[in-house]
Amino acid sequence: MVVSPPSLYLLAASLGLVAARRLGLANLTALYGPGLSPGAEIFYPSDPHWSEDVTQRWDLYHAPKYFGAIQPATEQDIQHIAKTSARNNISFLATGRGHGSTSTLTAFDGINIDLSKFRNVDLNANNSKITVGGSVNFSQLFDPLYDAGKMLPFGNSRCVGVLGASLGGTVGVWQGILGLGVDYLDSVRLVTAQGELVEASNTQNSDLFWGIRGAGANFGIVTSATFNLHDNVNGGNLTSIDLLYPGSANATIFEALKTYDDEIPNQLTLNIGSVYNRTNGQVLAVNVVWFGPEDEVMQYIQPFITAGPTINNTRTVRWTDWWTVADFGTYTSPSATDCVNGEYYTSYALGIKQTDPNALTTLFNNLTEFSKANPSFSGFFGIDRYPNAMTLRVPDGEMAYPYRDIKSQVQYHPNSTLDKAANDFWRNARAMVQATSGFDNLSVYVNFANGDEGPAVWYTPAKLHNLTRLKRRWDPMERFSFYQPVPLYYP
């Protein structure tokens, strides 16, 4: 912990830590300590156990800069931090599980409000509701929900925070049978930019609740949220089928994917992934997720069976165990990266509503050549086909989330020291796929966005009119404008 001379204590408090920050002597204890509860804690990057005591970021690419962290223990602590920061013009950023990844975060320089102590879970199975704290991750809910015979849409990484994902939408393999995670959001408690603690739902602050559902990072710090629950589907079981193909089969696989453009069972999800291996070249894996009887799935995946997989691994498990078997167990292998902090990824993604095998084959072949030419380059390319019939049952105007008509999510996560080359490659590839995507404009789910796309892409012009009005009402000083920010005015 940094100890500043007494004269600097007063200087830091009275000048909003400006001089102290420049000297690296920011005394958060003097400024924030008097108003915090006994359970709250303050940390500095110079502390010997900073990396163990403070929630670390999953992705270090374009990471925010912190000169300290505060772990509040109560909602009143968060109110105090927000008010004190506002008075002293100090930027703050709340962290749940630390998985938020976007280049817009690189502009942040301030304090981390680490919500580690907000990991409470309150399950009311009789009323089919669950309330979770701001730092709960998906896997924390698996066993309680399954044991209660309930489900909730989750993302595809078990370590991501429930609220961070849900306030953007939550897309994933549950989407076909349940819809989006944000559709199950019943209410939230949040601290506003003015330090007020408010509740938002369809009956309280309903305009704010509209914006929270799809652009939630822009309006406050959500301390807890209550979700409606769905009964277990298919007895709580799913079938996971992994199919492996050589890279030379890529055109055949993309042709197979196209056959699902117009019709796909709600119980079926198709996850196609590709990585480059120096020994075997570019390979393709298809993970099939089926929420129905195992003996019925084969009739729905014949295009992929006909393509001749070299390996077929079929497992029927509890839905809580999909992560242990999917993609040949890579989610739980020692080399799995989705739950390991300190990775170095950037993200490029877009949504499509039609599949162009020629464009995807060109992308695949270009990526293979790029990987061969750049030995230090690595990354993951994937296409996830999520049925959207359940998603479309919710009217588009119900909330800020804008992309109910997306059928497949195309993602690429380069992990490389070749930043400029990799970024140039994928920006060109993204534009090529978008041209045949079925959308007139680039359409990107906010939580998958790179950060270079802009608010019209994250939220669409149709939603921005109301979102900018809400921004002026709830965050006029733009204190929550570091993660895919909604502007005060558009255009």
Residue pairs with C-beta under 8 A, 6 or more apart in sequence:
1 44
1 46
1 47
2 24
2 25
2 26
2 27
2 44
2 46
4 12
4 20
4 25
4 27
8 19
8 20
8 23
8 25
8 27
9 27
9 30
11 19
11 20
12 19
12 20
12 25
12 26
12 27
12 30
12 31
13 27
13 30
13 31
13 88
16 87
16 88
16 89
16 90
17 26
17 27
17 28
17 31
17 88
17 90
18 89
20 26
20 27
21 67
21 109
24 67
26 44
26 67
26 68
28 42
28 44
28 68
28 70
28 111
29 42
31 84
31 88
32 42
32 70
32 80
32 81
32 84
33 42
35 77
35 80
35 84
36 42
36 70
36 72
36 73
36 77
36 80
36 81
37 72
37 73
37 74
37 76
37 77
38 73
39 73
39 74
39 117
40 70
40 71
40 72
40 73
40 74
40 77
41 53
41 70
41 71
41 73
42 68
42 69
42 70
42 71
43 50
43 53
43 54
43 68
43 69
43 70
43 71
43 114
44 50
44 67
44 68
44 69
45 66
45 67
45 68
47 53
50 69
54 69
54 71
54 112
54 114
54 116
55 95
55 96
55 97
55 98
55 112
55 114
55 115
55 116
55 135
56 98
56 341
56 342
57 63
57 64
57 95
57 98
57 341
57 342
58 97
58 98
58 99
58 101
58 159
58 338
58 340
58 341
58 342
58 343
59 99
59 101
59 343
59 344
59 345
60 342
60 343
60 344
61 101
61 103
61 344
61 345
61 346
62 101
62 102
62 103
62 104
62 105
62 106
62 346
62 451
63 105
63 106
64 93
64 105
64 106
64 108
64 109
64 110
64 112
64 482
65 108
65 109
65 110
66 93
66 110
66 111
66 112
67 109
67 110
67 111
68 111
68 112
69 111
69 112
69 113
69 114
70 77
70 81
70 111
70 112
70 113
70 114
71 114
71 115
71 116
71 117
72 78
72 81
72 113
72 115
72 117
72 118
73 117
75 189
75 191
75 197
75 223
76 197
78 94
78 113
78 191
78 221
78 223
79 191
79 195
79 196
79 197
80 195
81 92
81 111
81 113
82 92
82 191
82 192
82 193
82 194
82 195
82 221
82 479
83 194
83 195
84 90
85 91
85 92
85 110
85 111
85 479
86 193
86 194
86 195
86 477
86 479
90 110
90 111
91 108
91 109
91 110
91 111
91 479
91 482
92 110
92 111
92 112
92 113
92 479
93 105
93 108
93 110
93 111
93 112
93 113
93 482
93 483
94 113
94 115
94 134
94 221
95 112
95 113
95 114
95 115
96 115
96 134
96 135
96 136
96 161
96 163
96 164
97 135
97 137
97 159
97 160
97 161
97 164
98 161
98 341
99 157
99 159
99 160
99 161
99 164
100 164
100 217
100 447
100 483
101 345
101 346
101 347
102 347
102 449
102 450
102 451
102 483
102 484
103 346
103 450
103 451
103 452
104 451
104 482
104 483
104 484
104 485
105 451
105 482
105 483
107 482
108 482
113 221
115 133
115 134
115 135
115 221
115 223
116 135
117 135
118 133
118 134
118 135
118 136
118 223
118 224
119 133
119 135
119 136
119 140
120 131
120 132
120 133
120 136
120 224
121 130
121 131
121 132
121 133
121 136
121 140
121 141
121 144
122 130
122 131
122 132
123 129
123 130
123 144
123 145
123 148
123 150
124 130
124 131
125 148
125 149
125 150
125 229
128 150
128 228
128 229
128 230
128 231
129 186
129 226
129 227
129 228
129 229
130 141
130 144
130 145
130 150
130 152
130 226
130 227
130 229
131 224
131 225
131 226
131 227
132 140
132 141
132 162
132 163
132 224
132 225
132 227
133 223
133 224
134 161
134 163
134 221
134 222
134 223
134 224
135 161
136 161
136 162
136 163
137 158
137 159
137 160
137 161
137 162
138 154
138 155
138 157
138 158
138 159
138 160
138 161
138 162
138 165
139 158
139 159
139 323
140 162
141 152
141 154
141 162
142 158
142 320
143 320
145 151
145 152
145 229
146 232
146 236
146 318
146 319
146 320
148 229
149 231
149 232
149 236
150 229
150 230
150 231
150 232
151 174
151 178
151 229
151 230
151 231
151 232
151 233
151 236
151 319
152 174
152 178
152 181
152 184
152 227
152 229
152 230
153 170
153 172
153 174
153 175
153 178
153 179
153 180
153 181
153 183
153 184
154 165
154 170
154 172
154 174
154 181
155 165
155 170
155 171
155 172
155 181
156 172
156 173
156 271
156 384
157 331
157 338
157 339
158 323
158 331
158 338
158 339
159 338
159 339
160 338
162 181
162 225
163 216
163 222
163 225
164 217
164 447
165 181
165 447
166 181
166 182
166 185
166 216
166 225
166 227
167 182
167 212
167 213
167 214
167 215
167 216
167 217
167 222
168 182
168 214
168 215
168 216
168 217
168 401
168 445
168 446
168 447
169 180
169 181
169 182
169 214
169 401
169 403
169 445
169 446
169 447
170 180
170 181
170 182
171 180
171 181
171 384
171 386
171 409
171 445
172 181
172 386
173 269
173 271
173 289
173 322
173 384
173 386
174 181
175 269
175 386
175 387
175 388
175 390
175 391
176 264
176 265
176 266
176 267
176 268
176 269
176 291
176 386
176 387
176 388
176 389
176 390
177 233
177 266
177 267
177 291
177 390
178 184
178 230
178 233
178 390
179 390
179 391
179 393
179 394
180 391
180 394
180 401
180 404
181 227
182 213
182 214
182 399
182 401
183 391
183 394
184 227
184 228
184 229
184 230
185 212
185 213
185 225
185 226
185 227
185 228
186 201
186 225
186 226
186 227
186 228
187 199
187 200
187 201
187 204
187 209
187 225
187 226
188 199
188 200
188 201
188 209
188 212
188 216
188 222
188 224
188 225
188 226
189 197
189 198
189 199
189 222
189 223
189 224
189 225
190 197
190 198
190 200
190 212
190 219
190 220
190 221
190 222
190 223
191 197
191 220
191 221
191 223
192 198
192 219
192 220
192 474
192 475
193 220
193 474
193 475
193 476
193 477
193 479
193 480
197 223
198 204
198 205
198 208
198 220
199 205
200 206
200 208
200 209
200 212
201 209
202 209
207 466
207 470
207 473
208 219
208 470
208 474
209 399
210 398
210 399
210 400
210 466
210 470
211 218
211 219
211 400
211 466
211 467
211 470
211 474
211 486
212 219
212 222
212 400
213 398
213 399
213 400
213 401
214 399
214 400
214 401
214 402
214 446
214 459
214 463
215 400
215 446
215 458
215 459
215 463
215 467
215 484
215 486
216 222
217 480
217 483
217 484
218 467
218 471
218 475
218 480
218 481
218 483
218 484
218 485
218 486
219 470
219 471
219 474
219 475
219 480
220 474
220 475
220 480
232 319
233 267
233 291
233 319
234 267
234 291
234 292
234 293
236 318
236 319
237 316
237 317
237 318
237 319
238 289
238 290
238 291
238 316
238 317
238 318
238 319
238 322
239 288
239 289
239 290
239 292
239 294
239 297
239 314
239 315
239 316
240 287
240 288
240 289
240 290
240 314
240 315
240 316
240 317
240 322
240 325
240 326
241 287
241 288
241 290
241 297
241 301
241 312
241 313
241 314
241 315
242 285
242 286
242 287
242 288
242 311
242 312
242 313
242 314
242 325
242 326
242 327
242 328
243 285
243 286
243 287
243 288
243 304
243 305
243 309
243 311
243 312
243 313
244 283
244 284
244 285
244 309
244 310
244 311
244 328
245 252
245 253
245 283
245 284
245 285
245 286
245 307
245 308
245 309
245 310
246 280
246 281
246 283
246 284
246 310
247 274
247 281
247 282
247 283
247 284
247 364
247 368
249 284
249 307
249 308
250 274
250 282
250 284
250 360
250 361
250 364
250 365
251 357
251 361
252 307
253 272
253 284
253 286
253 304
253 307
254 355
254 357
254 360
254 361
254 364
255 303
255 357
256 303
256 304
256 306
256 307
257 270
257 272
257 355
257 357
257 360
257 383
257 385
257 408
258 354
258 355
258 356
258 357
259 303
260 270
260 355
260 385
261 353
261 354
261 355
261 407
264 270
264 385
264 387
265 292
265 300
265 387
266 387
266 389
266 390
267 290
267 291
267 292
268 288
268 289
268 290
268 291
268 297
268 300
268 301
268 387
269 288
269 289
269 290
269 384
269 385
269 386
269 387
270 286
270 287
270 288
270 289
270 301
270 304
270 384
270 385
271 286
271 287
271 288
271 289
271 326
271 327
271 382
271 383
271 384
271 385
272 284
272 285
272 286
272 287
272 382
272 383
272 384
272 385
273 284
273 285
273 286
273 287
273 327
273 380
273 381
273 382
274 282
274 283
274 284
274 285
274 364
274 367
274 380
274 381
274 382
275 282
275 283
275 378
275 379
275 380
275 381
276 282
276 367
276 368
276 371
276 372
276 377
276 378
276 379
277 283
278 375
281 368
282 364
282 367
282 368
282 371
285 327
285 328
286 304
286 309
287 326
287 327
288 297
288 301
288 304
289 322
289 326
290 296
290 297
290 300
291 319
294 314
294 316
298 305
311 328
313 325
313 328
315 325
317 324
317 325
323 331
323 332
324 331
324 332
330 336
331 338
337 343
337 415
343 415
344 415
344 416
345 413
345 414
345 415
346 413
346 414
346 419
346 422
346 423
346 450
347 411
347 412
347 413
347 448
347 449
347 450
348 411
348 412
348 413
348 414
348 426
348 427
348 429
348 430
348 450
349 409
349 410
349 411
349 412
349 430
349 444
349 445
349 448
349 449
349 450
350 409
350 410
350 430
350 433
350 434
350 437
350 442
350 443
350 444
351 403
351 406
351 407
351 408
351 409
351 410
351 437
351 439
351 443
351 444
351 445
352 406
352 407
352 408
352 410
352 433
352 434
352 437
352 438
352 439
352 443
353 405
353 406
353 407
353 408
353 437
353 438
353 439
354 407
354 436
354 437
354 438
355 408
356 433
356 436
356 437
358 436
359 432
359 433
359 435
359 436
360 383
360 433
362 432
363 381
363 429
363 432
363 433
364 381
366 425
366 429
367 381
367 425
367 429
370 377
370 421
370 425
371 377
371 378
374 416
374 418
374 421
376 416
376 417
376 418
377 414
377 416
377 418
377 421
377 422
378 414
378 415
378 416
379 412
379 413
379 414
379 415
379 416
379 422
380 411
380 412
380 413
380 415
381 411
381 412
382 410
382 411
382 412
383 408
383 409
383 410
383 411
384 408
384 409
384 411
385 407
385 408
386 406
386 407
386 408
386 409
388 404
388 405
388 406
388 407
391 404
392 404
392 405
394 404
396 402
396 404
400 459
400 463
400 466
400 467
402 459
402 460
402 462
402 463
403 443
403 445
403 460
406 443
406 445
409 445
409 448
410 433
411 448
412 426
412 429
412 430
414 422
414 423
414 425
414 426
416 422
427 452
430 442
434 441
434 442
434 443
437 443
441 456
441 457
442 453
442 457
443 457
443 460
444 450
444 453
444 457
444 458
446 458
446 459
446 484
449 457
449 458
449 484
451 484
455 464
455 484
455 485
455 486
455 487
455 490
456 464
456 490
458 484
459 467
459 486
461 490
461 491
464 486
464 487
464 490
465 490
467 486
467 490
468 486
468 487
468 488
468 489
468 490
470 486
471 478
471 486
471 487
471 488
472 488
472 489
475 481
476 488
478 485
478 488
